[in-house]
Structure formats: structure tokens, C-alpha cells
Amino acid sequence: MQCRILNRVSELPAEQWNALAGGYPFLRHEFLAAIEDSGCASARSGWSPRHLLLSDAHGLAAAAPLYEKSHSWGEFVFDFAWARAAEQGGLPYYPKLVCAIPFTPATGPRLLCRDDVSAPQLRLGLLRAMRECLAAGGRSSVHALFLDPAARAACEHDGWLLRRDCHFQWHNRGYRDFDDFLDGFSAEKRKKARRERRRVHEQGIVFQTLRGDQLSDALIERVYRLHEITFIRHGHTPYLNRAFFGRIARSMADSFFVKLAMRDGAAVATAVFFRSADTLYGRYWGADADYHSLHFEACYYQGIDYCIAHGLSTFEPGTQGEHKIARGFEPALTWSAHWIADLSLRRAIGAYLAREGRAIDAYASEADAHAPFRKGEPTAPPR
């Protein structure tokens, strides 16, 4: 196997990368190229691409999305306390490496392998190549974020520290329509959900669903501005720029779409989604004012409607938000893995993760007890 580092994913032909990436939208060459070429993930923003490739006599055999980071923003697996502990001990924490999708807290593949090779062996090869990059570049650590089961198993086998967190997901149990979904709720929770939807309708708001190739330049501009002003209203600078939105709408029209909340013929809010063959990913949201219950409708109920109508099995609406529980989302563990070069720091973080993991398990169990479903309802695995 020969190892190669890409300083931009666009250095590799899209068909070669996509042959390994599969249908997970955030690992598609088009997504990574858009986020890098637009400057959202670049050396200037603290996300320097260092994508890892392994090749054999037949061509590209394995790959991993890899970035050198000068900070910890935009990862959604928070290690700021680790950085402070390292620096207090006289150890520089940055730069570090992350095997992740920038600004995208969505579980999926991270260690990509060609179908005709031994995947377990190549996954370990990718992980060991990351550790070699760590030693050669004077970096403190490497972090693999939002891992699918295969990547998680490889990291555990290779001796990485595992970390878990709790997000909330919706599962389609063969619902005929939204009312069929609500039928599993307790009477009080069902009434609340219907009242929220009714309040949106009473404000004169209706929804349009538009794929990327159905968006005019003016609508792309509007979607971006709604997203931008909502970030700014909450005291944050948006990670993504207008160039990214314009490019992704054209290059990923089959898996990128928006829900536009229309009032008196104007778009007053939007929710941005990506999809794979079986999963919907809610990513961004924005509104020009505060409308009662509109966030819940645009970001959650419209997504659930879409999943039921299109037969998608899972809906990942993003991070945070215990308010998702009352709207039919259930706790789900997400996983990351961490290789810390300094042994003393590694031991300290390992002890912390053991304590944190027990707390996360308890939190997930408690959250599940507050689900809106009638006792004994959705306990069977989703179909």
C-alpha cells in the first residue's frame, strides 16, 4: 500500500473518491469540494485538508477525510477542556488532526474501503497512517468523529479512546402518514403536537419543498440570508458562506433540498436538508422573525412528513435539543474515538471518559423515559 495526502479533495477525480464514499451525502466529493473550494474549510478558517489515501496496484483502495485543526470549533464533539488541561501542563494541544466532516454532526462512514479488499485490515491501515501523520507533524492528537459501527470497531481494536454522546433521532416504523405517527403518542402530547402545527397554519404559513436544481439564484440567496441572520441573532458567525450554498445546490441536487416557509408569497423561513437512500439529515434553519412554533414545524414535523412520504427509515435532525423528545425523537448514542500522543494526558482523558460515559448512559435512559409515546408503544425495533 502506498500512502498519499491530499491538500484538497479536488486534487482527486470525483469518480475515484465517490467509488468509495457510497451514498452518505457528506462524504461525497461534491460536498467536500464545495466546503473546501468555497473557503469554509481551509487553512484560513483553521480547517486544513489532509485527506488520507491508500493505493495498491489496482488504484485507490482506501481513504479517510482528514483535517489539521488549529482550534476546536465546528466539530460538535467538544474537547476545549482537554486543550486547557494540556496547555496548563505545558503541552501544546494544537495543531491536531480530525477525521471528520467539517461542521457536520451526523453519524456515518469515516474509513472508506474498496469493495474487493479486506476492509478490516485497510481500516486499521488508515488509523495507523493517521498516527504516523501525528508523529511526523508534531501534532498532539487525532480525533475521529461521529463514527459508524465499522469505524468505531476499528478504532476500538486499534486501542483508541472511545467517547459517546447522546443525540436524538426519529425512526420510521412503517407509518402511513403523520396522524398514524401521532396515534402512538399519549393524548396530551398528541394534542400539543397538533396545536403547534395548527398555530403555524393560523399564521398564514405554507410550505414548499424544492430540490437544489429547483432553486433560482434569488432563492439560494434568500436561503443563505435566512440562515445567516439566524446565526447572527444568536451571537454566532455562520460556518458556511453563500458560495457553498450556491455550489451545493447545483452539484448535489439529488440529495439537497430545502423547505421554504411561505407567507403572503414571500419566504419567511427555511430548513435545509440532505438525504441518503434511507436517512434524512436536518442541517440548517433560518427565519426573518419569531413565528410561534415555526421552528418545530420547519425543522421537525416537515422532516417527519418527508420521511413518511418517501419511505426513509431514519431522521437525524442535528445536535442538542431535549425539546425534540416531546416531538417523537428518541435518544441515540453517537461515538467518537481519540488518539492522544502524550501518555499522561491520555490516561487523564481516559479516566474522564469513563465517568462521562456513565453520565451519558444515565441521561439517555432518563430521556427515553420522557418520550411522548404511550407506555409500551415503540419498543420494537424500527422496520
C-alpha positions as CSV (number, residue, x, y, z in Angstrom):
1,M,0.0,0.0,0.0
2,Q,1.2,3.5,-0.9
3,C,0.1,6.4,1.3
4,R,-0.7,9.8,-0.1
5,I,-2.0,13.1,1.5
6,L,-4.4,15.4,-0.4
7,N,-4.4,19.1,0.4
8,R,-7.8,19.4,-1.2
9,V,-10.2,16.7,-2.2
10,S,-10.5,18.3,-5.7
11,E,-6.9,17.0,-6.3
12,L,-8.5,13.6,-6.8
13,P,-11.1,12.9,-9.6
14,A,-14.6,12.8,-8.2
15,E,-15.3,9.3,-9.6
16,Q,-12.4,7.8,-7.7
17,W,-13.4,9.3,-4.4
18,N,-17.1,8.6,-4.8
19,A,-16.4,5.0,-5.7
20,L,-15.5,4.6,-2.0
21,A,-17.9,7.2,-0.5
22,G,-21.2,5.4,-1.3
23,G,-24.5,7.2,-0.7
24,Y,-23.7,9.1,2.5
25,P,-24.1,12.7,1.3
26,F,-21.5,14.4,3.5
27,L,-18.6,12.2,2.2
28,R,-19.4,12.8,-1.5
29,H,-16.7,14.5,-3.4
30,E,-19.2,17.2,-4.3
31,F,-19.9,18.1,-0.7
32,L,-16.2,18.2,0.4
33,A,-15.1,20.1,-2.7
34,A,-17.9,22.7,-2.1
35,I,-17.0,23.2,1.5
36,E,-13.2,23.4,0.7
37,D,-13.3,25.4,-2.5
38,S,-15.7,28.0,-1.1
39,G,-13.2,28.6,1.7
40,C,-15.4,27.4,4.5
41,A,-12.9,24.6,5.4
42,S,-9.5,26.0,4.6
43,A,-6.2,26.9,6.3
44,R,-7.6,30.4,6.8
45,S,-10.6,29.0,8.7
46,G,-8.5,26.6,10.7
47,W,-9.5,23.5,8.7
48,S,-6.6,22.5,6.6
49,P,-7.4,19.4,4.5
50,R,-5.1,16.5,4.9
51,H,-7.2,13.7,3.3
52,L,-5.6,10.3,3.6
53,L,-5.4,7.9,0.6
54,L,-4.1,4.3,0.4
55,S,-3.5,2.8,-3.0
56,D,-2.5,-0.6,-4.4
57,A,-1.7,-1.9,-7.8
58,H,-5.4,-1.6,-8.8
59,G,-5.7,2.0,-7.7
60,L,-7.3,3.8,-4.8
61,A,-8.1,1.2,-2.1
62,A,-9.0,3.3,1.0
63,A,-9.5,6.9,2.0
64,A,-10.4,9.0,5.1
65,P,-11.5,12.6,5.4
66,L,-8.8,14.2,7.5
67,Y,-8.1,17.8,8.5
68,E,-5.5,19.6,10.5
69,K,-7.1,21.9,13.1
70,S,-5.8,25.0,14.8
71,H,-8.9,25.2,17.1
72,S,-11.8,23.0,18.1
73,W,-14.7,24.9,16.6
74,G,-17.2,23.3,14.2
75,E,-16.6,19.8,15.3
76,F,-19.5,19.3,17.8
77,V,-17.5,16.8,19.9
78,F,-16.2,19.2,22.5
79,D,-12.6,19.0,23.7
80,F,-12.0,22.5,24.8
81,A,-11.4,21.3,28.4
82,W,-8.8,18.8,27.1
83,A,-7.0,21.6,25.4
84,R,-6.9,23.8,28.5
85,A,-5.7,20.8,30.6
86,A,-2.9,20.1,28.1
87,E,-1.8,23.8,27.9
88,Q,-1.8,24.1,31.7
89,G,0.5,21.1,31.8
90,G,2.8,22.7,29.3
91,L,1.7,20.6,26.3
92,P,0.6,22.3,23.1
93,Y,-2.8,20.9,22.1
94,Y,-2.9,22.5,18.6
95,P,-2.5,21.6,15.9
96,K,-4.4,18.4,16.0
97,L,-5.9,16.1,13.4
98,V,-9.6,15.3,13.0
99,C,-11.1,12.6,10.8
100,A,-14.5,14.2,10.4
101,I,-16.8,16.2,8.1
102,P,-16.5,19.9,8.8
103,F,-19.5,21.5,10.6
104,T,-21.5,18.2,10.2
105,P,-22.5,16.3,13.4
106,A,-24.0,13.4,11.5
107,T,-23.0,9.7,12.1
108,G,-21.6,8.0,9.0
109,P,-18.6,6.2,7.4
110,R,-15.2,7.7,8.1
111,L,-12.8,4.9,7.0
112,L,-13.6,4.1,3.3
113,C,-12.6,0.9,1.6
114,R,-12.9,-0.5,-1.9
115,D,-15.3,-3.5,-2.1
116,D,-12.7,-6.0,-3.3
117,V,-10.2,-5.6,-0.5
118,S,-10.1,-6.7,3.2
119,A,-12.0,-3.8,4.8
120,P,-11.0,-4.5,8.5
121,Q,-7.3,-4.6,7.5
122,L,-7.5,-1.4,5.5
123,R,-9.4,0.4,8.2
124,L,-6.6,-0.4,10.6
125,G,-4.1,0.7,7.9
126,L,-5.9,4.1,7.7
127,L,-5.8,4.5,11.5
128,R,-2.1,3.7,11.7
129,A,-1.3,6.1,8.9
130,M,-3.1,8.8,10.9
131,R,-0.9,8.1,13.9
132,E,2.1,8.2,11.7
133,C,1.0,11.7,10.4
134,L,0.6,12.7,14.0
135,A,4.2,11.7,14.9
136,A,5.7,13.3,11.8
137,G,3.8,16.6,12.1
138,G,4.3,17.4,15.8
139,R,0.5,17.3,16.4
140,S,-0.9,16.4,19.8
141,S,-3.8,14.1,18.9
142,V,-6.1,12.7,16.2
143,H,-9.9,12.5,16.7
144,A,-12.4,10.5,14.6
145,L,-15.9,11.9,15.0
146,F,-19.4,10.6,14.5
147,L,-18.3,7.1,13.7
148,D,-20.4,4.4,12.1
149,P,-20.1,0.9,13.7
150,A,-17.4,-0.3,11.4
151,A,-15.1,2.7,12.1
152,R,-15.9,2.5,15.8
153,A,-14.9,-1.2,15.9
154,A,-11.7,-0.5,14.1
155,C,-10.7,2.3,16.5
156,E,-11.5,0.2,19.5
157,H,-9.4,-2.7,18.1
158,D,-6.5,-0.2,17.5
159,G,-6.6,1.0,21.1
160,W,-8.2,4.4,20.7
161,L,-10.2,6.1,23.5
162,L,-13.9,5.8,22.8
163,R,-16.3,8.6,23.7
164,R,-20.1,8.6,23.5
165,D,-22.7,11.3,23.4
166,C,-26.5,11.4,23.1
167,H,-28.3,12.9,20.2
168,F,-32.0,12.4,19.2
169,Q,-33.3,10.6,16.1
170,W,-36.6,9.8,14.6
171,H,-37.4,6.3,13.4
172,N,-40.0,5.3,10.8
173,R,-42.0,2.3,12.0
174,G,-43.9,2.0,8.8
175,Y,-46.2,4.9,9.5
176,R,-48.9,5.6,6.9
177,D,-49.0,9.3,7.5
178,F,-48.3,11.9,10.2
179,D,-51.6,11.1,12.0
180,D,-50.6,7.5,12.2
181,F,-47.3,8.5,13.8
182,L,-49.2,10.7,16.3
183,D,-51.5,7.9,17.2
184,G,-48.7,6.3,19.2
185,F,-48.4,9.5,21.4
186,S,-50.2,9.9,24.7
187,A,-53.3,12.1,24.4
188,E,-51.7,15.1,26.0
189,K,-48.6,15.0,23.8
190,R,-50.6,14.3,20.6
191,K,-52.8,17.4,21.4
192,K,-49.7,19.5,21.9
193,A,-48.2,18.5,18.6
194,R,-51.4,19.2,16.7
195,R,-51.7,22.5,18.3
196,E,-48.2,23.5,17.3
197,R,-48.9,22.6,13.7
198,R,-52.2,24.4,13.8
199,R,-50.6,27.6,15.1
200,V,-48.2,27.7,12.1
201,H,-51.2,27.3,9.7
202,E,-53.1,30.1,11.5
203,Q,-50.2,32.5,10.8
204,G,-50.8,32.0,7.1
205,I,-47.7,30.0,6.6
206,V,-47.5,27.2,4.0
207,F,-44.5,25.1,2.9
208,Q,-42.8,24.4,-0.4
209,T,-40.3,21.6,-0.9
210,L,-37.6,22.5,-3.5
211,R,-34.6,20.4,-4.6
212,G,-31.3,22.2,-5.3
213,D,-31.9,22.3,-9.0
214,Q,-35.3,23.9,-8.5
215,L,-33.8,26.9,-6.6
216,S,-33.2,30.1,-8.5
217,D,-30.2,32.2,-7.7
218,A,-32.5,34.6,-5.9
219,L,-33.9,31.8,-3.7
220,I,-30.5,30.5,-2.9
221,E,-29.6,34.0,-1.8
222,R,-32.7,34.1,0.3
223,V,-32.0,30.7,1.9
224,Y,-28.5,31.7,2.7
225,R,-29.6,35.1,4.2
226,L,-32.2,33.5,6.4
227,H,-29.6,31.0,7.7
228,E,-27.0,33.8,8.2
229,I,-29.3,36.2,10.2
230,T,-30.4,33.4,12.5
231,F,-26.8,32.6,13.3
232,I,-26.0,36.3,13.9
233,R,-29.2,36.8,16.0
234,H,-27.8,34.1,18.4
235,G,-24.4,35.7,18.6
236,H,-22.6,33.4,16.1
237,T,-20.9,33.7,12.8
238,P,-22.2,31.2,10.3
239,Y,-19.7,28.5,9.3
240,L,-20.9,28.3,5.7
241,N,-20.9,31.1,3.1
242,R,-23.0,32.0,0.1
243,A,-20.6,30.3,-2.3
244,F,-21.1,27.0,-0.6
245,F,-24.9,27.2,-0.8
246,G,-24.8,28.1,-4.4
247,R,-22.4,25.3,-5.3
248,I,-24.1,22.6,-3.3
249,A,-27.5,23.4,-4.8
250,R,-26.1,22.6,-8.2
251,S,-23.7,19.8,-7.6
252,M,-25.9,17.7,-5.1
253,A,-29.4,18.4,-6.4
254,D,-30.4,14.8,-5.9
255,S,-29.7,14.8,-2.2
256,F,-30.0,18.5,-1.2
257,F,-33.4,20.2,-0.7
258,V,-35.0,23.0,1.3
259,K,-38.3,23.5,3.0
260,L,-39.4,27.1,2.4
261,A,-42.0,28.6,4.8
262,M,-44.1,31.0,2.6
263,R,-46.2,33.8,3.9
264,D,-48.1,36.1,1.6
265,G,-45.9,34.8,-1.3
266,A,-42.6,35.5,0.4
267,A,-40.1,33.1,2.0
268,V,-40.0,33.9,5.7
269,A,-38.1,30.9,6.9
270,T,-36.2,27.9,5.6
271,A,-34.9,24.5,6.8
272,V,-32.1,22.9,4.9
273,F,-31.9,19.1,4.5
274,F,-29.7,16.4,2.9
275,R,-30.8,12.8,2.4
276,S,-29.4,9.4,1.5
277,A,-31.3,6.4,0.4
278,D,-32.7,5.7,3.9
279,T,-31.8,8.7,6.1
280,L,-32.8,12.4,6.3
281,Y,-30.4,14.8,7.8
282,G,-31.6,18.2,9.1
283,R,-28.8,20.7,8.9
284,Y,-29.6,24.4,9.0
285,W,-32.5,26.7,9.7
286,G,-33.3,30.3,9.5
287,A,-36.2,32.8,9.9
288,D,-36.6,36.5,9.4
289,A,-38.7,36.9,12.6
290,D,-40.0,35.0,15.6
291,Y,-43.1,32.9,14.5
292,H,-44.9,30.8,17.0
293,S,-44.0,27.1,16.7
294,L,-42.4,27.6,13.3
295,H,-39.0,26.1,14.3
296,F,-40.7,22.9,15.4
297,E,-42.7,22.7,12.2
298,A,-39.9,23.5,9.7
299,C,-37.2,21.5,11.3
300,Y,-39.0,18.5,12.7
301,Y,-42.6,18.0,11.6
302,Q,-41.9,18.8,7.9
303,G,-38.9,16.4,8.0
304,I,-41.0,13.6,9.6
305,D,-43.7,14.2,6.9
306,Y,-41.0,13.9,4.2
307,C,-39.6,10.6,5.7
308,I,-43.0,9.0,5.8
309,A,-43.9,10.1,2.3
310,H,-40.6,8.9,0.8
311,G,-40.1,5.8,2.9
312,L,-36.9,6.9,4.7
313,S,-36.2,5.0,7.9
314,T,-34.3,7.5,10.0
315,F,-34.3,11.3,10.6
316,E,-31.2,12.9,12.2
317,P,-32.2,16.5,12.9
318,G,-28.8,17.7,14.3
319,T,-27.3,18.3,17.7
320,Q,-28.7,19.3,21.1
321,G,-32.3,19.8,21.9
322,E,-34.2,18.0,24.6
323,H,-37.3,19.6,23.1
324,K,-37.0,17.0,20.3
325,I,-38.2,14.3,22.8
326,A,-41.7,15.6,23.1
327,R,-41.9,15.6,19.3
328,G,-41.2,11.9,18.8
329,F,-37.4,11.8,18.6
330,E,-35.6,9.2,20.7
331,P,-32.2,9.2,22.3
332,A,-29.4,7.6,20.3
333,L,-25.7,7.3,21.2
334,T,-23.1,8.8,18.9
335,W,-19.5,7.8,19.0
336,S,-16.1,9.3,18.5
337,A,-12.5,8.0,19.0
338,H,-9.4,9.7,20.2
339,W,-5.7,9.0,20.0
340,I,-3.7,11.2,22.4
341,A,0.1,11.2,21.9
342,D,1.1,12.2,25.4
343,L,0.6,9.2,27.8
344,S,-0.1,11.2,30.9
345,L,-2.8,13.3,29.1
346,R,-4.1,10.1,27.5
347,R,-4.6,8.5,30.9
348,A,-6.3,11.6,32.3
349,I,-8.7,11.8,29.4
350,G,-9.4,8.1,29.6
351,A,-10.4,8.4,33.2
352,Y,-12.6,11.3,32.4
353,L,-14.3,9.5,29.5
354,A,-15.2,6.6,31.8
355,R,-17.0,8.9,34.2
356,E,-18.6,10.9,31.3
357,G,-19.8,7.7,29.6
358,R,-21.7,6.6,32.7
359,A,-23.4,10.0,32.9
360,I,-24.3,9.9,29.2
361,D,-25.9,6.4,29.6
362,A,-27.9,7.7,32.6
363,Y,-29.0,10.8,30.6
364,A,-30.1,8.7,27.6
365,S,-32.1,6.4,29.8
366,E,-33.8,9.3,31.6
367,A,-34.5,11.0,28.2
368,D,-36.1,7.8,26.9
369,A,-38.4,7.7,29.9
370,H,-39.8,11.1,28.8
371,A,-40.7,10.0,25.3
372,P,-44.2,11.1,24.2
373,F,-45.3,7.6,23.2
374,R,-47.9,5.7,25.2
375,K,-46.4,3.2,27.5
376,G,-45.2,0.1,25.6
377,E,-45.7,1.7,22.2
378,P,-42.5,2.0,20.0
379,T,-40.4,-0.6,21.9
380,A,-39.9,-2.9,18.9
381,P,-37.0,-2.0,16.5
382,P,-38.0,0.1,13.6
383,R,-39.0,-1.7,10.4
